[in-house]
Every structure is written in structure tokens, then in C-alpha cells.
């Protein structure tokens, strides 16, 4: 059934004086409207009638003791989250500290080994160059000498670039076969110049 | 509306450390808090949960109350908000829970209203109110049961007077439709 909006506004006292006057005049002249208004009033009364229903009195008398009990419980429970948070934070700090410290010592060890190796390589190569000529002639190198120079040179390169042994394998040449292949296409003089430029740039 | 001088004195006594002042505040407002929560939630058990939450909030926050509104308004604001939040959480829990309707029915039978006729009337009211949206229900309860003006309701809910009037209008319309449809 359709609800009459005007009746709702009238019952809630939301009409202006003019609107109220018009509605009341309509009401006077319409029995149907009067009946409808009465129905709405009865429904509202039925819905809003249960205002002061009595309930068991001891419910309200127990309210304060129950509240006090809950307040005490909550005070105790507040400590547990704080404790848990504290323990978790300390554990996290210890774990971070442990891993940072452990990584640093390992790195320091690797770095000192690399430095030592680099120094050894540099010393060894310098002494090789001092003992021989300052300029290396690739064409005059024996297989053993070439292998020696390459081995020391690779060591220096790997130390300077912090290469892993696997990476060095990709860079290292098979002295006999690959070095010859690399040198194909360029003449002896050019090869010597390139090689010496690289060495002197790095070492001296 | 209420004796604000007395509320002012009680609050100041509590802030000064008097626990008995807080007890007096609870005694003064416990029935209003309970019935507002009951009408919002529709049953005694849920109302009891809300009441306990409201009282704990009162206990913890009363020291920060600055009398920008009356204590009565402030308490109603907490009760309304907590009731609405409780109902929203309950709807979510029911959506995901495996609680069957029989269990729900048993819970709703626990009540402290001993007069059967009164209980039936109350159940009828709750059945109707539970079918209208929360915000409309809130305005309807505050206007018809607590007999507050729209300005007072605006202080409690934070809504505009115009918005509240619209909500009330829709609430009444919906209630009339529901009751008339039941009768026919």
C-alpha cells in the first residue's frame, strides 16, 4: 500500500505553517484521510510503545562490578603485547647485527686475500719485466714464458675486477691455440704495441 | 535534558581520582545506554556487549572530555557509534561463519525481559527496525524513543539536520510499508 508522504511530514511536524493549514483543511474534509492519519499514528504508537520495559534488576546492579572486572583484565592483557613487541624487536636487531657482522668479516677476508694476491701478482710481474725487457715481444716468447705472463696477467686482471674463478676461465686464453687465433689478422708489430699498451696502462 | 552541573562535577571528581564519581555516572546513564544499544542491535546479548564496550571507552576517555557538548550527548555518540560498528562486524562474521540458524535462534532467546507480552512487543519492534538501514534506524530511535530534536541528533551523529530529516522520513516510510504489508 502506498504511503502518504504528507501524513509523515505532518506527524513529524516538518510542514510550514501554510502547508499545515492546507493539510488540516484537507483533513477536515476527508474521512479517508482522517482514517489514514489515525492508522499511521497507531502504527507509530505500536512501534514506539515499548519504552520503559522492566528487565531483571540485578542486570543493572551487576553492571559496575562486571565493568571493574573487565578493566582489570585489560590492564593485565596490555602487558603481554608490549612484552612480545619488545622481544621481537630485540630478536630482529640481533639477527640483523649477526648477518651484517658475519658478512663484513667474510668480505674483509676475501678482500685481504685479493689484495695479497694482487700485490703478489704485481710484484711477480714487475720482477719478470725487470728481469726481461720493459717491452714484451710476443713473437719472441717461448710457450712457457707466454704461459707465465698470461697466468700473472690473468691474476692481476681478476684481482682488479674482483672476478670469480669461473669468470677467469672465460677470459683466460689457451696460450698456444687461442692466442695464435687472436693474433691472426694483425701483424706482429701491432700485436706487440697493443699488448704493451695494456700492460703499461695497468701496471705503471 | 540533564543536570549538566552535576555531570560537570562528577567528571571533574573522576579526573581528580574519584572512582566513585565514575560509578555514579554509570548508575545515572546505564539504562539509557542499554536501551539505545538494545534498540540498535535488536537483542539483549549484543546490547550487553556494546554496553560493556561503551563503559570501557567512557572509563578510558572521560579524562579527555572537554564539555564541548553535554555528557549525555557524548555518551549517546559513543553508544551509537559502537552499536553501528558492532553490527557491521557481526554481519561480516555471519557472512564468513558456519554458525547455523538454530544456534542463532537459541542465542536470541536469552533475554532479561520477563513479561511475555512486553517481550513479544519488543521482538516485533526489533523485527521491523532490523529491516531498515542502520543510519535510518539510528535517527528513528533517537527521535521516537529518546525524543530528541534534530539539532540534538545532529550533535550525536555528526550528520546535517537536513540529512537527518531525510533519513527519518525514509525510515518512517519504510516502517509504515513493512507494518501495512504484514497486516495485509
Boltz contact constraints between the chains, C-beta under 6 A:
constraints:
  - contact:
      token1: [A, 1]
      token2: [B, 180]
      max_distance: 6.0
  - contact:
      token1: [A, 3]
      token2: [B, 173]
      max_distance: 6.0
  - contact:
      token1: [A, 3]
      token2: [B, 176]
      max_distance: 6.0
  - contact:
      token1: [A, 3]
      token2: [B, 177]
      max_distance: 6.0
  - contact:
      token1: [A, 8]
      token2: [B, 169]
      max_distance: 6.0
  - contact:
      token1: [A, 8]
      token2: [B, 172]
      max_distance: 6.0
  - contact:
      token1: [A, 43]
      token2: [B, 179]
      max_distance: 6.0
  - contact:
      token1: [A, 47]
      token2: [B, 125]
      max_distance: 6.0
  - contact:
      token1: [A, 48]
      token2: [B, 144]
      max_distance: 6.0
  - contact:
      token1: [A, 50]
      token2: [B, 121]
      max_distance: 6.0
  - contact:
      token1: [A, 50]
      token2: [B, 122]
      max_distance: 6.0
  - contact:
      token1: [A, 50]
      token2: [B, 125]
      max_distance: 6.0
  - contact:
      token1: [A, 53]
      token2: [B, 113]
      max_distance: 6.0
  - contact:
      token1: [A, 53]
      token2: [B, 118]
      max_distance: 6.0
  - contact:
      token1: [A, 55]
      token2: [B, 112]
      max_distance: 6.0
  - contact:
      token1: [A, 55]
      token2: [B, 113]
      max_distance: 6.0
  - contact:
      token1: [A, 56]
      token2: [B, 112]
      max_distance: 6.0
  - contact:
      token1: [A, 59]
      token2: [B, 112]
      max_distance: 6.0
  - contact:
      token1: [A, 60]
      token2: [B, 30]
      max_distance: 6.0
  - contact:
      token1: [A, 63]
      token2: [B, 30]
      max_distance: 6.0
  - contact:
      token1: [A, 64]
      token2: [B, 23]
      max_distance: 6.0
  - contact:
      token1: [A, 64]
      token2: [B, 26]
      max_distance: 6.0
  - contact:
      token1: [A, 67]
      token2: [B, 55]
      max_distance: 6.0
